Amino acid sequence: MRPRIPRSLIPVGIAALLIGLAVPAQAQAQTQSRHGTGHKLPADTRFYVEPDRDAPRQAVTDLLRGDLDGATTMAKLASWPGAHWFSDGTPAEVERQTRALVRSAARTGAVPVLVAYNVPGRDCSQYSSGGAQSDADYQAWIAGLARGIGRDRAVIVLEPDALANLPRDCSPSTDPTGALTAGRIADLRYAIDVLEKQPNTTVYLDAGNSHWQSVGAMAQRLLDAGVDRAQGFSLNVSNFFPTDQSDRYGTWVSNCLWYATKGPATARGHAESCAGQYYSPAAPNDGGPGNAVNVDDPTTWHWTDQWFQQNVGTQPAEGLTHFAVDTSRNGRGAWTPPAGKYTGDPQIWCNPPGRGIGNRPTADTGTPLADAYLWIKTVGQSDGECNRGIPGGTADPEYGAVDPAAGAWWPEQALGLVRNAEPALTFNGWD
């Protein structure tokens, strides 16, 4: 445990932090054992703090203009590990960029978290639209990413929202023949195979969040995309739902994967029959939607727990698929707009006000199937230009201005997330 730093020396501490931000915390990671052939992360895993990020630059800016409080807040944020997103570029470019990052992390003994976010048709052409131009281009890009990682250690979060928001989900006219969805599934299977061939990678295929696809639907999509060849799946990326809800949903999905592949003969191939967050036991036990389980009221989720206990029982954690959870913005849970304020979609996922950072990044979660809590979404980056469903609106009424474009650094949001963190944010390694 580090000694407490006298308040009078905090400016000196900030200056030191800005010069060599991650060195003290990551030097301790030199003695960490490698995770051998990949897959499960040991509980003492130290994640890489990348020095060239928005938060340390903002801390310098604040310090130079005399805003000591802002500089301290941003320096706290900058001391914690976050994910690095790869979302464009040629195969050669992503290979070069990835190699530089993983080798920098390797020199500190820490493990970088990388997000692959370049699948064709990304985000149904909405705020975070983009992606490779074709399946062939995407697979070449993934191969470049894998070559860049090589034998170095890395955690890969594979394509946020790509399974929860398949091309067929975008609109009736987006994928009338199903060819785009089939291509998406093939791309993800290819990515898992190529990335898992690297000897020290841990791959999590993204599975949306606890308030999106039903348990059975997501379990089937994960099976289709080859999750059995990855370490597991990721949840809550760029979202705000509390960690305990993600843990519970992830545990259900994992049990459903077991049920549909290793359970009773009558269950195999029938992930759709699993109970979930929209389940009604009055059906009875058919996994169909109903109102007995309210997705927004976890006190009703015991009906789904009961279904899994009756139909799956208690399986050893090592026999079930594991998951990782994004806790970068879920300390205060999801935003509930004031009743009657919006008649359209209030976009609760898009730059909601009053949110805060959640659990710190760790591979020691205390939850059997949760391998890690990670800051996958970059804290302080905008979700897009939200208008809360107001026809013709461009400004966000929650902020009285047009929000920054998706992925743009937003210092005011970063400050709010840190100041509202639960538990309160300290410097990494300081008590």
KAMOUR-V104063 format. One record per residue. N is the residue number from 0. SS is DSSP state (@ for helix, = for strand, . for the rest). Layout:
{{N:SS} {N:SS}}
This chain:
{{0:.} {1:.} {2:.} {3:.} {4:.} {5:.} {6:@} {7:@} {8:@} {9:@} {10:@} {11:@} {12:@} {13:@} {14:@} {15:@} {16:@} {17:@} {18:@} {19:.} {20:.} {21:.} {22:@} {23:@} {24:@} {25:@} {26:@} {27:@} {28:@} {29:@} {30:@} {31:.} {32:.} {33:.} {34:.} {35:.} {36:.} {37:.} {38:.} {39:.} {40:.} {41:.} {42:.} {43:.} {44:.} {45:.} {46:=} {47:.} {48:.} {49:.} {50:.} {51:.} {52:.} {53:@} {54:@} {55:@} {56:@} {57:@} {58:@} {59:@} {60:@} {61:@} {62:@} {63:@} {64:.} {65:.} {66:.} {67:@} {68:@} {69:@} {70:@} {71:@} {72:@} {73:@} {74:@} {75:@} {76:@} {77:@} {78:.} {79:.} {80:.} {81:.} {82:.} {83:=} {84:=} {85:=} {86:.} {87:.} {88:.} {89:.} {90:@} {91:@} {92:@} {93:@} {94:@} {95:@} {96:@} {97:@} {98:@} {99:@} {100:@} {101:@} {102:@} {103:@} {104:@} {105:@} {106:@} {107:@} {108:.} {109:.} {110:=} {111:=} {112:=} {113:=} {114:=} {115:=} {116:.} {117:.} {118:.} {119:.} {120:.} {121:=} {122:@} {123:@} {124:@} {125:.} {126:.} {127:.} {128:.} {129:=} {130:.} {131:.} {132:.} {133:.} {134:@} {135:@} {136:@} {137:@} {138:@} {139:@} {140:@} {141:@} {142:@} {143:@} {144:@} {145:@} {146:@} {147:@} {148:@} {149:.} {150:.} {151:.} {152:.} {153:=} {154:=} {155:=} {156:=} {157:=} {158:.} {159:.} {160:.} {161:.} {162:.} {163:.} {164:.} {165:.} {166:@} {167:@} {168:@} {169:@} {170:.} {171:.} {172:.} {173:.} {174:.} {175:.} {176:.} {177:.} {178:@} {179:@} {180:@} {181:@} {182:@} {183:@} {184:@} {185:@} {186:@} {187:@} {188:@} {189:@} {190:@} {191:@} {192:@} {193:@} {194:@} {195:@} {196:.} {197:.} {198:.} {199:.} {200:=} {201:=} {202:=} {203:=} {204:=} {205:=} {206:.} {207:.} {208:.} {209:.} {210:.} {211:.} {212:.} {213:.} {214:@} {215:@} {216:@} {217:@} {218:@} {219:@} {220:@} {221:@} {222:@} {223:@} {224:.} {225:.} {226:@} {227:@} {228:@} {229:.} {230:.} {231:=} {232:=} {233:=} {234:=} {235:.} {236:.} {237:.} {238:.} {239:.} {240:.} {241:.} {242:@} {243:@} {244:@} {245:@} {246:@} {247:@} {248:@} {249:@} {250:@} {251:@} {252:@} {253:@} {254:@} {255:@} {256:@} {257:@} {258:@} {259:@} {260:@} {261:@} {262:.} {263:.} {264:.} {265:.} {266:.} {267:.} {268:.} {269:.} {270:@} {271:@} {272:@} {273:.} {274:.} {275:.} {276:.} {277:.} {278:=} {279:.} {280:.} {281:.} {282:.} {283:.} {284:.} {285:.} {286:.} {287:.} {288:=} {289:.} {290:.} {291:.} {292:.} {293:.} {294:.} {295:.} {296:.} {297:@} {298:@} {299:@} {300:.} {301:@} {302:@} {303:@} {304:@} {305:@} {306:@} {307:@} {308:@} {309:@} {310:@} {311:.} {312:.} {313:.} {314:.} {315:.} {316:@} {317:@} {318:@} {319:.} {320:.} {321:=} {322:=} {323:=} {324:=} {325:=} {326:.} {327:.} {328:.} {329:.} {330:.} {331:.} {332:.} {333:.} {334:.} {335:.} {336:.} {337:.} {338:.} {339:.} {340:.} {341:.} {342:.} {343:.} {344:.} {345:.} {346:.} {347:.} {348:.} {349:.} {350:.} {351:.} {352:.} {353:.} {354:.} {355:.} {356:.} {357:.} {358:.} {359:.} {360:.} {361:=} {362:.} {363:.} {364:.} {365:.} {366:.} {367:.} {368:.} {369:=} {370:=} {371:=} {372:=} {373:=} {374:.} {375:.} {376:.} {377:.} {378:.} {379:.} {380:=} {381:.} {382:.} {383:.} {384:.} {385:.} {386:.} {387:.} {388:.} {389:.} {390:.} {391:.} {392:.} {393:.} {394:.} {395:=} {396:.} {397:.} {398:.} {399:.} {400:=} {401:.} {402:.} {403:.} {404:.} {405:.} {406:.} {407:.} {408:=} {409:.} {410:@} {411:@} {412:@} {413:@} {414:@} {415:@} {416:@} {417:@} {418:@} {419:.} {420:.} {421:.} {422:.} {423:.} {424:.} {425:.} {426:.} {427:.} {428:.} {429:.} {430:.}}
